[in-house]
Amino acid sequence: MAETLQRPKLQIALDTTDMPSALRPLNAAISQIDVIECGTILIIAEGLKAVREVRALYPNKTILADVRIVEAGALIARNCFEAGASWVSVVAGASMTTVEQVVKVADEFGGEVQIELGENYDPEQAREWRRLGVTQVIVHRSRDAEVAGKLTWGPDDIQRIKELHDMGFMVTVTGGVKAEDLPFFEGAPVGVIISGRGIVKADDPLAAAKHLQDNISEVWS
């Protein structure tokens, strides 16, 4: 019997350099948003007050603190969860000891941990992350490579998504994903789709988010 695929969630990536420019599109589009990402750039600019302010505004939303932990895992994770994060991100190059520390703190707060993959990954390493309790992975095109026009989604990406899903991960896809890209992922077990500039820089963020949600509904009907 074929697996019934769940409808992916839509995540807005707030990677602006100040809170007002993050909150304007977020507040406009919020009715269409499932997950709010306080992006790396925003947290570097504003600190974890970005997470605290978004949590205060939207107490029932899932919030990612995209801090891309490399080391000092327990300390950074605790700060993020205490600020109100639901999820935290860890880079694929972090040691297993660091990953284990982050997972332990996440469990304490009822949060989740996601690993941000590069263009390549080691399946055995991924299985070890899953064994440690990591529940999510991010498959992405990098912003720099996307701007340079060097990356496109291809069959290898679909295979990677399916392989990671079969390991037990919820898989997020990101990297300039537009509504017209979504049919490419039809039949793939995608858990979350991230849109940053597509919503944040849109003239009408609400319409842009709704367009993505409508297309998600079509592709994963």
C-alpha positions as CSV (number, residue, x, y, z in Angstrom):
1,M,0.0,0.0,0.0
2,A,1.4,3.4,-1.0
3,E,2.3,5.8,1.7
4,T,0.0,8.8,2.1
5,L,2.1,11.9,2.0
6,Q,1.5,14.6,4.5
7,R,1.0,18.1,3.3
8,P,4.2,20.2,3.8
9,K,4.2,23.1,6.2
10,L,5.1,26.6,4.9
11,Q,7.9,28.3,6.8
12,I,8.8,32.0,6.4
13,A,12.5,32.8,6.7
14,L,13.1,36.2,8.3
15,D,16.6,37.0,7.3
16,T,16.4,40.7,7.5
17,T,18.9,42.9,9.4
18,D,16.4,44.5,11.8
19,M,13.1,43.6,13.5
20,P,10.8,46.2,11.8
21,S,11.7,44.8,8.3
22,A,11.1,41.3,9.6
23,L,7.8,42.0,11.4
24,R,6.2,43.9,8.6
25,P,5.9,40.9,6.2
26,L,5.5,38.5,9.0
27,N,2.5,40.3,10.4
28,A,1.0,40.7,6.9
29,A,1.4,37.0,6.0
30,I,0.9,35.3,9.3
31,S,-2.5,33.8,8.5
32,Q,-0.8,31.7,5.8
33,I,2.4,30.8,7.8
34,D,2.9,27.5,9.7
35,V,6.5,28.0,10.9
36,I,8.3,31.2,11.6
37,E,12.1,31.2,11.2
38,C,14.2,33.7,13.0
39,G,17.0,33.5,10.5
40,T,20.7,33.5,11.1
41,I,21.1,37.0,9.7
42,L,18.3,38.4,11.9
43,I,19.7,36.8,15.0
44,I,23.2,38.0,14.3
45,A,21.8,41.5,13.9
46,E,19.2,41.5,16.8
47,G,20.2,38.7,19.1
48,L,17.8,36.3,20.6
49,K,15.4,39.2,21.3
50,A,14.2,38.4,17.8
51,V,12.9,35.1,19.0
52,R,11.5,36.6,22.2
53,E,9.6,39.2,20.3
54,V,8.2,36.8,17.8
55,R,7.2,34.4,20.5
56,A,5.4,37.2,22.4
57,L,3.5,38.1,19.3
58,Y,2.7,34.6,18.2
59,P,2.6,32.3,21.3
60,N,1.1,29.4,19.5
61,K,3.3,29.3,16.4
62,T,6.3,27.0,15.8
63,I,9.4,29.1,15.8
64,L,12.8,28.1,14.5
65,A,16.0,29.8,15.9
66,D,18.3,29.2,12.9
67,V,21.5,29.6,14.9
68,R,23.4,26.9,13.0
69,I,25.1,25.5,16.1
70,V,28.7,24.3,15.6
71,E,29.9,23.9,19.2
72,A,28.9,25.0,22.7
73,G,25.7,23.1,21.9
74,A,24.1,22.9,25.3
75,L,24.6,26.5,26.1
76,I,23.4,27.9,22.8
77,A,20.4,25.5,22.6
78,R,19.3,26.4,26.1
79,N,19.5,30.1,25.3
80,C,17.4,29.6,22.2
81,F,14.7,27.5,23.9
82,E,14.5,29.8,26.9
83,A,13.9,32.7,24.4
84,G,10.9,30.8,23.1
85,A,12.2,28.7,20.2
86,S,10.5,25.5,19.2
87,W,13.3,24.2,17.0
88,V,17.0,24.9,16.7
89,S,19.4,24.2,13.8
90,V,22.8,22.5,13.9
91,V,25.3,22.4,11.1
92,A,26.2,19.0,9.6
93,G,29.9,19.6,10.6
94,A,29.2,19.7,14.3
95,S,30.6,16.9,16.3
96,M,28.3,14.1,17.5
97,T,29.0,15.2,21.1
98,T,27.7,18.7,20.2
99,V,24.6,17.2,18.5
100,E,24.0,15.0,21.5
101,Q,24.2,18.0,23.8
102,V,21.7,19.9,21.7
103,V,19.2,17.0,21.6
104,K,19.4,16.6,25.4
105,V,18.5,20.3,25.9
106,A,15.8,20.1,23.2
107,D,14.2,17.1,25.0
108,E,14.2,19.1,28.2
109,F,12.2,21.8,26.6
110,G,10.0,19.6,24.4
111,G,11.8,21.1,21.3
112,E,13.3,19.6,18.2
113,V,16.7,19.7,16.5
114,Q,17.3,19.9,12.8
115,I,20.6,19.4,10.9
116,E,21.4,21.7,8.1
117,L,23.0,19.6,5.3
118,G,25.4,20.8,2.7
119,E,25.4,19.7,-1.0
120,N,26.5,16.2,0.1
121,Y,26.0,14.1,3.2
122,D,27.1,10.8,4.7
123,P,24.1,8.4,5.2
124,E,25.9,6.7,8.0
125,Q,26.4,10.0,9.8
126,A,22.7,10.8,9.2
127,R,21.7,7.5,10.8
128,E,23.8,8.4,13.8
129,W,22.1,11.8,14.1
130,R,18.7,10.0,14.0
131,R,19.9,7.5,16.7
132,L,20.8,10.5,18.9
133,G,17.4,11.9,18.6
134,V,17.6,14.4,15.8
135,T,14.2,14.6,14.1
136,Q,14.7,17.0,11.2
137,V,17.1,17.7,8.3
138,I,17.3,20.6,5.8
139,V,18.1,19.9,2.2
140,H,18.9,23.1,0.4
141,R,20.5,25.1,-2.3
142,S,22.8,27.7,-0.8
143,R,22.0,31.4,-1.2
144,D,25.4,32.1,-2.8
145,A,25.2,29.3,-5.3
146,E,21.6,30.2,-6.1
147,V,22.6,33.8,-6.9
148,A,25.5,32.5,-9.0
149,G,23.0,30.4,-11.0
150,K,25.0,27.2,-10.3
151,L,22.4,25.1,-8.6
152,T,19.1,23.6,-9.8
153,W,16.9,20.9,-8.2
154,G,17.4,17.5,-9.8
155,P,16.6,13.8,-9.4
156,D,19.4,13.4,-6.9
157,D,17.7,15.8,-4.6
158,I,14.5,13.8,-4.7
159,Q,16.4,10.6,-4.0
160,R,18.1,12.3,-1.0
161,I,14.8,13.5,0.4
162,K,13.3,10.0,0.1
163,E,16.3,8.4,1.7
164,L,16.3,10.8,4.6
165,H,12.6,10.4,5.1
166,D,13.0,6.7,5.2
167,M,15.5,7.1,8.0
168,G,12.8,8.8,10.0
169,F,13.6,12.5,9.5
170,M,11.2,15.2,8.6
171,V,12.8,16.9,5.6
172,T,12.8,20.6,4.9
173,V,13.6,22.0,1.5
174,T,14.9,25.5,1.1
175,G,16.9,27.7,-1.3
176,G,14.9,30.1,-3.4
177,V,11.9,27.7,-3.6
178,K,9.1,29.4,-5.7
179,A,5.6,28.3,-6.3
180,E,6.5,27.1,-9.8
181,D,9.2,24.9,-8.4
182,L,6.8,22.9,-6.3
183,P,5.5,20.4,-8.9
184,F,9.0,19.1,-9.2
185,F,8.7,17.8,-5.6
186,E,5.4,16.0,-6.3
187,G,5.4,12.6,-4.7
188,A,8.4,13.5,-2.5
189,P,8.0,13.2,1.3
190,V,8.7,16.9,2.0
191,G,7.8,18.1,5.5
192,V,8.5,21.8,5.3
193,I,9.0,24.3,2.5
194,I,10.9,27.5,3.3
195,S,10.3,30.8,1.6
196,G,12.3,33.8,2.5
197,R,12.6,36.6,0.0
198,G,9.6,35.2,-2.0
199,I,7.4,36.4,0.9
200,V,9.5,38.9,2.8
201,K,10.3,41.0,-0.3
202,A,7.0,40.6,-2.0
203,D,4.8,43.7,-2.6
204,D,2.0,41.8,-1.0
205,P,3.4,39.2,1.5
206,L,0.0,37.8,2.3
207,A,-0.8,37.1,-1.4
208,A,2.7,35.6,-1.9
209,A,2.2,33.2,1.0
210,K,-1.3,32.3,0.0
211,H,0.0,31.6,-3.6
212,L,2.5,29.2,-2.1
213,Q,0.0,27.5,0.2
214,D,-2.4,27.1,-2.7
215,N,0.3,25.4,-4.8
216,I,1.3,23.2,-1.9
217,S,-2.3,22.1,-1.7
218,E,-2.4,21.3,-5.4
219,V,0.9,19.3,-5.5
220,W,0.2,17.4,-2.3
221,S,-3.5,17.0,-2.7
